[in-house]
Each structure stands twice: as structure tokens, then as C-alpha cells.
């Protein structure tokens, strides 16, 4: 992995941990940070022995969204279009990454920061975490965050968040389907790592097949989805790793 300024990349056992490292700016997604995240994810996607990625953050906040100071300093259509194209590509890279990506959230996750949580495959949050798509409070509807948010929670709740800019608690985020687990702050890191370790203990081919299958089938009609899923199951079954697991299970001697 390359050395970065705005993120920290470390490997823990079989998974990668990417830490947002702009605590003084509440880890706002500057163009530079997004470029480094993109590069780190691209490199991770090409690494066969990785089983999972955790995205976490330094400081009190997970991510406060886009860097508004940078946006204000570059007030032109081309800059804005390039910025949101860059962000959209980053979010799609997370979805297309062959291995699961876990968001580890403390403090606030707002606007594009909430989008980042919604885009990750799984999310673990501390009890003090809060979530909002708050662009509406400065006159900007969070249109691109709405894409990820509306794919996590029910449309009416998503619209309520988008139209009011109000925060929801970690508990409500879990109830709404935005996060998987809510834990005390002191348990946050270990819970994320335990989840990564559990995923890492599964057959790599099954995990990678599952992620490749899951998102595309969501937008298919039912017959097409079943055909698509069946094709992935066949490919999964034909791998030596899965055949070995199947053989071990079927031929296991009864206890006693």
C-alpha cells in the first residue's frame, strides 16, 4: 500500500483498516482525501489475500460530509460537477469492491459522511453516534447522499431526514437499517474487528461470490434475480474450496 497524508492504511490479520485522518476538519471529504480513499480501495480490490475492509476515523467525528470550505473556494459548475463525479465514483467503488466494507462510526456522520456509512456493506456504530443528511440546513438538498440513504432505509424516513436535516440516534439508525450493530464507545473497535474476523473465517470464494451477486440482483425482476443467483451458486459450488467444504460436511462422522 502507498503512504497517504489524509488517510492511514494498516493491515490487521486478514483485513485492512482505512482511517480517515482529518480530525481537525471532522474528517470532511476533501478532494484529496477522496482521491486517496479511491486509490487505497483500488489497491485493496487487487489484493487476493484480503478478506474485509474497515473504514473508520480519527477524532470525535466519523465524517462531516464534503469539505464546505473547499467547495466555497471553488464556486463554479465544472468544479462542482467534477467533485460529485469523484464522490459518486468512490461510493460505487465501495459497492463494487470484491470484499465486504465495514463502516466503524463514532460521533457524527453527516451528509456525504452519512452517504459513506450507507454505502458500506455493514456498519457498526458507537452509542453516541448520530446521523444526518443536513445539507438542507444551508439550502442544499443532499441529492447524492440520498441515493445511498434511500437504498438503506424506507423512502418516507429517508425523505424526512433529507427534508428536515435532523439527526437520528445510533439506536434509530439501527432500527431503520442504516447500521447493523450499536455498542458502547469503548467496544467499538473490538466489535468491528470481531465482525471482520468472523467474515475472514468464512470461505473467501463464498464471501466474494456473495457480494458480487447481492447488489445487482436487487434491481432485477424476480425470475431474472433467481437466474442470476443460481448462476453464482453454480460457479461457487464448482470451486475446489467449496467442494472441499461440502465434502467435509457430508462425510463427517456422527458423534459418539
RONUPA-155182 format. One line per 4 residues: number of its first residue (from 1); for each residue x negated, y, z of N, C-alpha, C, CB. Coordinates in steps of 0.05 Angstrom, whole numbers. Each point is the difference from the previous one (the first is absolute). Glycine has a CB too. Layout:
<atoms>
NUM) X:Y:Z:X:Y:Z:X:Y:Z:X:Y:Z; ...
</atoms>
This chain:
<atoms>
1) -16:-24:0:16:24:0:-17:25:0:36:-25:24; -27:46:-38:-14:25:-1:3:14:27:8:4:-49; -26:16:54:3:17:23:18:23:-7:-47:-12:17; 64:20:3:20:21:-6:-2:21:22:30:-33:-23
5) -19:57:16:0:22:19:27:2:15:-33:24:-29; 55:-27:15:26:5:11:14:-25:10:3:38:-30; -15:-61:25:11:-25:11:-24:-17:11:40:1:-32; -34:-19:49:-20:-19:10:9:-28:-7:-13:30:39
9) -4:-45:-52:7:-27:-8:-18:-21:15:14:18:-46; -1:-36:60:-15:-20:15:14:-27:-5:-15:33:35; -1:-55:-34:11:-26:-2:1:-14:27:-17:-3:-48; 40:-7:55:4:-15:25:8:-28:-7:13:42:26
13) -30:-62:-21:6:-27:-7:7:-2:-30:17:-10:47; 7:1:-54:7:-3:-28:15:24:-12:1:-49:8; 5:69:8:16:23:-10:-16:25:1:42:-22:15; -32:42:-30:-13:26:-2:17:21:16:-19:-12:-46
17) 5:30:59:13:22:14:-9:26:-12:3:-27:43; 17:42:-53:-5:26:-12:11:21:19:1:-18:-47; -18:36:57:8:20:20:1:27:-13:-19:-28:37; 41:42:-36:2:28:-9:-16:16:20:46:-6:-21
21) -64:23:11:-20:13:17:0:31:-3:-28:-42:-4; 52:53:5:2:30:0:17:8:24:-5:2:-51; -3:-10:74:16:4:24:7:29:5:-21:-40:20; 2:58:-26:4:29:4:23:11:-17:-48:4:12
25) 53:-18:-35:22:8:-18:23:-19:2:-33:21:-31; 35:-36:53:21:-20:4:1:-20:-23:27:34:26; -51:-39:-37:-4:-20:-21:17:6:-25:-11:-34:35; 14:60:-41:15:8:-24:-14:-12:-25:16:43:23
29) 1:-50:-42:-10:-13:-24:-10:20:-20:32:-38:7; -56:47:-3:-13:17:-20:-5:-16:-25:-21:29:36; 15:-15:-58:-8:-14:-25:-24:-17:5:19:37:-27; -38:-27:42:-25:-15:5:6:-26:16:-26:43:-1
33) 43:-41:21:6:-23:16:15:-21:-17:3:28:41; 16:-19:-57:15:-18:-17:-19:-14:-20:42:28:5; -61:-13:-16:-19:-12:-19:-16:-21:14:-2:43:-26; -7:-39:51:-16:-19:14:17:-24:8:-29:36:17
37) 54:-32:-9:18:-22:5:4:-17:-25:23:27:36; -19:-14:-58:4:-14:-26:-24:-18:-6:28:38:-16; -52:-27:19:-24:-15:-6:-3:-24:19:-22:42:-17; 27:-37:43:-2:-22:20:19:-22:-6:-15:33:34
41) 40:-26:-41:20:-20:-7:-7:-15:-25:35:28:23; -45:-13:-43:-8:-13:-25:-22:-20:5:13:41:-26; -32:-34:42:-22:-18:6:10:-24:16:-32:39:0; 49:-35:19:11:-22:16:16:-19:-17:2:30:39
45) 12:-20:-59:16:-17:-17:-17:-20:-16:34:37:-3; -59:-30:-1:-18:-17:-15:-17:-19:17:-2:37:-34; 7:-36:61:-15:-16:18:16:-25:8:-23:42:18; 14:-65:-28:16:-24:3:2:-11:28:-15:-11:-45
49) -4:17:62:1:-12:27:16:17:20:-44:-20:-10; 54:43:2:17:15:19:28:-11:1:-28:41:-10; 40:-40:33:27:-11:4:21:21:6:-21:-42:15; 11:66:-6:19:20:9:-14:27:2:26:-35:26
53) -11:57:-26:-10:27:5:17:14:21:-18:2:-48; 4:11:67:14:17:19:-7:28:-6:0:-36:36; 20:54:-39:-5:28:-3:8:14:26:9:-2:-50; -28:15:63:5:13:26:-12:28:-1:0:-45:24
57) -1:59:-1:-9:27:0:-13:8:25:37:11:-30; -56:9:28:-13:12:23:19:22:11:-46:-11:-19; 43:16:45:13:23:12:29:-5:9:-28:27:-29; 42:-6:33:27:-1:12:22:-7:-20:-15:33:33
61) 10:-29:-59:20:-4:-20:-9:-21:-20:16:48:5; 3:-63:-16:-6:-19:-21:-5:16:-26:28:-36:21; -9:52:-30:-3:16:-24:22:20:-2:-23:-38:-23; 16:64:19:19:21:-1:9:7:-28:-21:18:41
65) 16:-36:-60:9:4:-28:-22:13:-16:46:5:16; -38:9:-38:-19:13:-17:-13:24:14:27:-15:-40; -50:22:30:-15:23:11:13:26:-10:-43:-28:3; 59:40:13:15:24:-9:-18:24:-5:39:-17:26
69) -61:19:-11:-18:22:-6:-13:-3:-27:-9:4:49; 2:-28:-56:-11:-6:-27:21:5:-21:-31:-34:20; 56:27:-15:21:5:-20:5:29:-3:21:-43:12; -21:58:9:5:29:-2:-23:14:-15:26:-2:43
73) -50:-8:-40:-23:13:-13:-1:-7:-30:-25:-2:43; 41:-16:-52:0:-8:-28:28:1:-11:-40:-30:8; 51:53:-9:28:4:-7:4:1:-30:7:25:43; -7:-49:-56:6:-1:-28:11:-27:-7:-37:34:-10
77) 52:-35:-12:14:-24:-8:-18:-23:-5:35:28:-19; -57:-24:5:-19:-21:-7:-11:-13:25:-11:23:-42; 3:-6:62:-11:-11:25:21:-17:14:-30:40:4; 54:-30:-2:21:-15:15:6:-26:-14:19:43:16
81) -17:-42:-43:6:-25:-15:-22:-20:4:26:26:-34; -51:-18:33:-23:-18:4:0:-11:28:-26:25:-34; 32:-8:54:1:-8:28:20:-23:4:-14:47:14; 38:-43:-24:21:-20:5:-4:-25:-17:31:37:12
85) -44:-33:-35:-7:-24:-16:-21:-16:15:10:24:-43; -29:-10:55:-21:-14:15:12:-15:24:-33:35:-14; 51:-22:28:13:-12:23:17:-24:-8:0:44:23; 15:-41:-45:17:-22:-10:-17:-24:-8:34:33:-15
89) -57:-28:3:-18:-22:-8:-11:-14:25:-12:25:-42; 5:-10:62:-10:-11:25:21:-19:13:-29:41:7; 54:-31:-5:21:-16:12:5:-25:-16:21:42:18; -21:-40:-45:5:-24:-16:-24:-19:2:27:28:-32
93) -51:-18:37:-23:-18:4:4:-17:25:-30:34:-23; 41:-22:44:6:-16:24:19:-22:-5:-8:41:28; 29:-35:-43:20:-20:-7:-12:-22:-18:36:34:3; -53:-26:-22:-12:-19:-19:-24:-14:11:17:29:-36
97) -28:-20:59:-23:-13:12:7:-29:5:-15:43:22; -3:-62:-29:7:-28:2:3:-11:28:-24:-5:-42; 15:21:62:2:-9:28:17:19:16:-45:-22:-3; 57:13:25:18:17:16:-15:23:12:28:-40:10
101) -14:63:-8:-11:24:12:18:7:24:-19:17:-45; 7:-13:68:14:6:25:-6:29:8:-3:-48:15; 24:64:-9:-4:27:11:0:-3:30:23:22:-40; -43:-9:53:-2:1:29:4:29:8:-33:-40:2
105) 56:45:10:9:28:3:1:9:29:27:-6:-41; -40:29:46:2:13:26:7:29:-6:-34:-31:22; 47:45:-2:7:27:-4:20:4:-22:-45:13:16; 42:8:-32:19:6:-21:-8:-11:-27:13:41:25
109) 7:-48:-41:-4:-7:-28:22:15:-15:-20:-47:10; 12:69:-23:19:18:-12:-4:2:-30:3:25:43; 18:-20:-58:0:5:-29:-16:-22:-14:3:49:8; -25:-43:-22:-15:-20:-13:-13:-20:19:-9:32:-36
113) 6:-25:61:-9:-19:21:21:-21:6:-29:36:19; 54:-27:-19:22:-19:3:3:-17:-25:24:32:31; -29:-20:-54:0:-15:-25:-21:-22:0:15:42:-24; -39:-36:36:-21:-19:1:8:-24:18:-34:37:-6
117) 47:-31:28:10:-22:17:21:-17:-15:-8:28:41; 26:-14:-54:22:-15:-14:-12:-16:-23:32:36:12; -54:-28:-24:-12:-14:-23:-14:-25:9:-4:44:-23; -9:-44:47:-14:-23:9:18:-24:3:-33:30:24
121) 23:-54:-26:16:-24:1:11:-4:28:-27:-20:-35; 12:27:55:8:-3:28:-9:25:15:-3:-51:-2; 16:56:25:-8:23:17:3:-7:29:14:32:-37; -34:-25:53:1:-2:29:-3:28:11:-20:-47:-1
125) 37:54:20:0:28:11:-2:-1:30:27:16:-39; -40:5:50:0:3:29:26:12:8:-50:6:1; 57:-9:25:26:9:10:3:31:-3:0:-39:31; -22:53:-32:2:29:-2:0:10:-29:-24:3:43
129) 23:-21:-62:0:8:-29:27:12:-8:-33:-36:-10; 32:55:-8:24:13:-11:-2:3:-30:8:24:44; 14:-25:-57:0:0:-29:20:21:-11:-12:-49:0; 3:63:-21:18:19:-13:-9:5:-29:9:22:45
133) 10:-13:-61:-6:10:-27:9:30:1:5:-46:-24; -23:62:33:7:27:10:-4:23:-20:-11:-17:45; 5:10:-70:-4:21:-19:23:20:-2:-28:-31:-25; 52:21:30:24:17:-2:-2:24:18:27:-41:-12
137) -42:38:34:-3:22:19:-15:24:-11:2:-33:36; -17:29:-58:-14:22:-12:11:5:-28:-42:-10:26; 65:-1:-32:13:4:-26:-8:-19:-22:2:46:13; -14:-69:-5:-10:-20:-20:13:-27:6:-43:25:-6
141) 60:-35:-11:11:-26:3:-22:-21:-5:47:16:-14; -49:-35:32:-22:-20:-2:8:-21:-21:-13:7:49; 11:0:-74:10:-17:-21:-17:-25:-3:17:40:-24; -44:-38:23:-16:-23:-3:0:-18:25:-29:26:-31
145) 28:-15:56:4:-18:23:27:-14:0:-29:31:25; 49:-18:-37:27:-12:-1:0:-27:-15:20:46:2; -38:-49:-22:-2:-24:-15:-6:-24:18:-14:26:-41; -7:-23:57:-8:-22:19:20:-3:22:-48:8:-11
149) 57:15:23:19:-1:22:25:-14:-7:-19:42:18; 30:-36:-41:26:-12:-8:-2:-29:-7:13:44:-17; -38:-54:14:-4:-29:-4:-5:-15:26:-18:11:-45; 19:4:67:-4:-12:26:26:0:17:-48:14:-2
153) 62:8:1:24:3:17:24:6:-17:-29:17:37; 53:-18:-24:25:4:-15:1:29:-11:22:-34:30; -9:37:-54:1:26:-13:10:23:17:6:-24:-42; 16:20:58:11:21:15:-19:10:22:46:-18:-9
157) -60:-1:22:-20:8:20:-23:14:-13:14:-39:29; -23:29:-52:-22:13:-14:8:29:-7:-15:-45:-18; 39:48:8:9:27:-8:2:18:25:25:-19:-39; -16:8:61:1:16:25:-27:10:7:40:-26:16
161) -60:9:-16:-27:8:6:-10:21:-19:-9:-45:19; 14:40:-45:-10:18:-21:14:28:1:-10:-40:-28; 35:40:35:15:26:0:-2:16:26:31:-22:-31; -38:8:53:-2:14:25:-29:5:9:43:-20:13
165) -61:3:-23:-28:2:9:-5:-8:29:-4:36:-33; 24:-48:45:-2:-7:28:-16:-26:4:44:21:8; -57:-22:15:-16:-23:7:17:-23:10:-38:30:11; 29:-54:-16:11:-24:13:-21:-13:16:34:-6:-37
169) -27:-7:59:-19:-13:18:-10:-26:-12:23:21:39; -43:-31:-27:-11:-26:-9:21:-22:3:-46:14:13; 62:-13:8:21:-20:4:21:1:-22:-8:3:50; 16:22:-57:20:2:-21:-13:-8:-27:24:37:25
173) -49:-30:-29:-13:-8:-25:-1:-30:-2:-28:41:1; 25:-55:21:0:-29:-1:29:-10:-6:-39:-2:33; 58:14:-20:28:-8:-5:8:5:-29:11:11:47; -21:10:-59:7:7:-28:-16:-16:-20:11:45:16
177) -32:-60:-8:-16:-16:-18:-25:14:-10:42:-22:-12; -49:45:23:-24:14:-9:-25:-12:12:27:42:-5; -26:-52:29:-23:-14:13:9:-27:10:-20:45:13; 0:-62:-10:6:-28:9:-1:-3:30:-19:-16:-43
181) -2:28:55:-4:-4:29:-6:26:13:-17:-46:-9; 27:50:34:-6:23:16:-12:-9:26:38:27:-21; -61:-16:28:-15:-10:24:-11:24:15:-12:-43:-24; 5:39:50:-14:22:15:-25:8:-15:18:-18:43
185) -25:43:-39:-23:12:-15:-26:-16:5:21:44:4; -24:-54:20:-25:-15:7:-1:-27:-14:-1:24:44; 24:-33:-54:1:-26:-13:0:2:-31:24:-18:40; -25:42:-50:5:4:-29:-22:-13:-17:22:43:11
189) -47:-38:-5:-21:-12:-16:0:-30:1:-28:40:9; 31:-52:15:0:-29:3:24:-12:-15:-24:4:44; 47:9:-42:24:-11:-14:-4:-1:-30:29:18:37; -41:4:-48:-5:0:-29:-20:-21:-8:9:49:0
193) -29:-53:17:-21:-20:-6:11:-28:3:-35:32:15; 53:-36:5:12:-26:3:17:-7:-24:1:6:50; 14:14:-61:16:-4:-24:-18:-7:-24:35:32:19; -57:-17:-21:-19:-5:-22:-12:-28:3:-10:49:-3
197) 4:-57:28:-12:-27:5:20:-22:-7:-28:20:36; 54:-15:-30:20:-20:-7:2:-4:-30:25:12:41; -25:11:-56:1:-1:-29:-25:-14:-11:28:42:-1; -51:-36:14:-25:-11:-9:-2:-30:4:-21:43:10
201) 38:-53:9:-1:-29:5:16:-16:-21:-5:11:49; 21:3:-65:16:-14:-20:-16:-4:-26:42:20:20; -33:-38:-37:-13:-5:-25:-1:25:-17:14:-48:1; -38:56:-9:-3:25:-16:17:-1:-25:-47:5:18
205) 48:-28:-32:15:-1:-25:29:5:5:-34:-32:-18; 45:22:41:28:4:6:6:29:6:2:-46:18; -20:59:-3:4:28:7:-1:18:-25:-20:-8:45; 1:3:-62:-3:16:-24:22:-5:-20:-50:0:7
209) 58:-26:-9:23:-6:-17:25:14:10:-20:-45:-12; 24:44:38:24:12:12:2:29:-5:-1:-35:34; -21:50:-31:2:28:-4:4:7:-30:-30:7:39; 17:-22:-56:4:4:-29:29:-5:-9:-48:-13:-7
213) 62:-5:21:27:-7:-6:20:19:12:-14:-47:-4; 9:56:28:21:13:17:11:25:-12:-22:-20:39; 5:39:-46:10:26:-9:13:0:-27:-36:20:28; 24:-33:-48:14:0:-27:28:-11:1:-45:-4:-20
217) 50:-18:36:26:-13:-1:22:18:13:-24:-44:2; 16:64:14:20:17:13:18:14:-20:-31:5:38; 20:2:-61:14:15:-20:12:-17:-23:-29:39:11; 28:-65:-8:10:-18:-21:29:-9:7:-47:-16:-10
221) 62:8:-10:26:-12:6:-6:-28:11:24:27:-37; -3:-39:49:-4:-24:15:-12:-24:-16:39:15:27; -28:-21:-51:-13:-22:-16:-29:5:-7:45:-10:-18; -51:35:10:-27:7:-7:-19:-2:25:17:30:-37
225) -7:-21:60:-15:-1:24:-7:-29:8:22:42:15; -2:-60:-17:-5:-28:7:-20:-13:-20:46:-2:20; -44:9:-45:-18:-11:-20:-29:10:6:37:-2:-35; -39:27:40:-26:13:6:-12:-13:25:15:43:-21
229) 2:-47:42:-10:-12:25:-8:-29:-4:30:31:25; -14:-46:-41:-7:-28:-5:-26:-3:-15:48:-10:-2; -54:28:-17:-25:-1:-14:-23:5:19:23:17:-41; -20:1:60:-21:5:20:-4:-24:18:10:49:-2
233) 13:-62:10:-3:-24:17:-14:-22:-14:42:13:23; -36:-17:-49:-14:-21:-15:-30:5:-1:42:-6:-28; -49:31:21:-28:7:-1:-14:-4:27:10:33:-36; 4:-25:57:-10:-3:27:-4:-30:7:23:42:14
237) -4:-59:-21:-2:-28:6:-22:-14:-16:49:1:9; -56:9:-32:-20:-13:-16:-29:6:8:32:2:-37; -35:15:57:-28:7:9:-10:-22:18:10:49:-4; -36:-55:4:-12:-20:17:5:6:30:-35:-8:-35
241) 34:33:42:3:8:28:28:-8:10:-32:38:-6; 52:-33:-10:28:-7:8:4:-30:-1:16:44:-17; -27:-57:-3:3:-29:-2:-13:-14:25:0:3:-51; -22:8:59:-14:-11:24:18:4:25:-45:10:-20
245) 57:13:23:18:5:23:25:-17:-1:-17:46:1; 28:-50:-25:23:-17:-3:-6:-29:7:17:31:-36; -40:-40:26:-8:-28:5:-5:-4:30:-21:-2:-46; 8:21:59:-5:-3:29:26:-1:16:-44:25:-7
249) 64:-9:-1:25:0:14:16:-26:-4:1:50:-5; 1:-58:-21:16:-24:-7:-11:-25:13:13:22:-43; -40:-24:43:-13:-25:9:-9:1:29:-14:-6:-46; 24:26:60:-8:2:28:12:-24:16:-2:50:-4
253) -14:-63:20:9:-22:16:18:9:23:-41:-25:-12; 63:11:18:17:7:22:-15:-1:27:40:-16:-26; -32:34:44:-13:0:26:8:-25:16:0:50:0; -19:-60:16:6:-23:17:-7:-25:-14:35:24:23
</atoms>
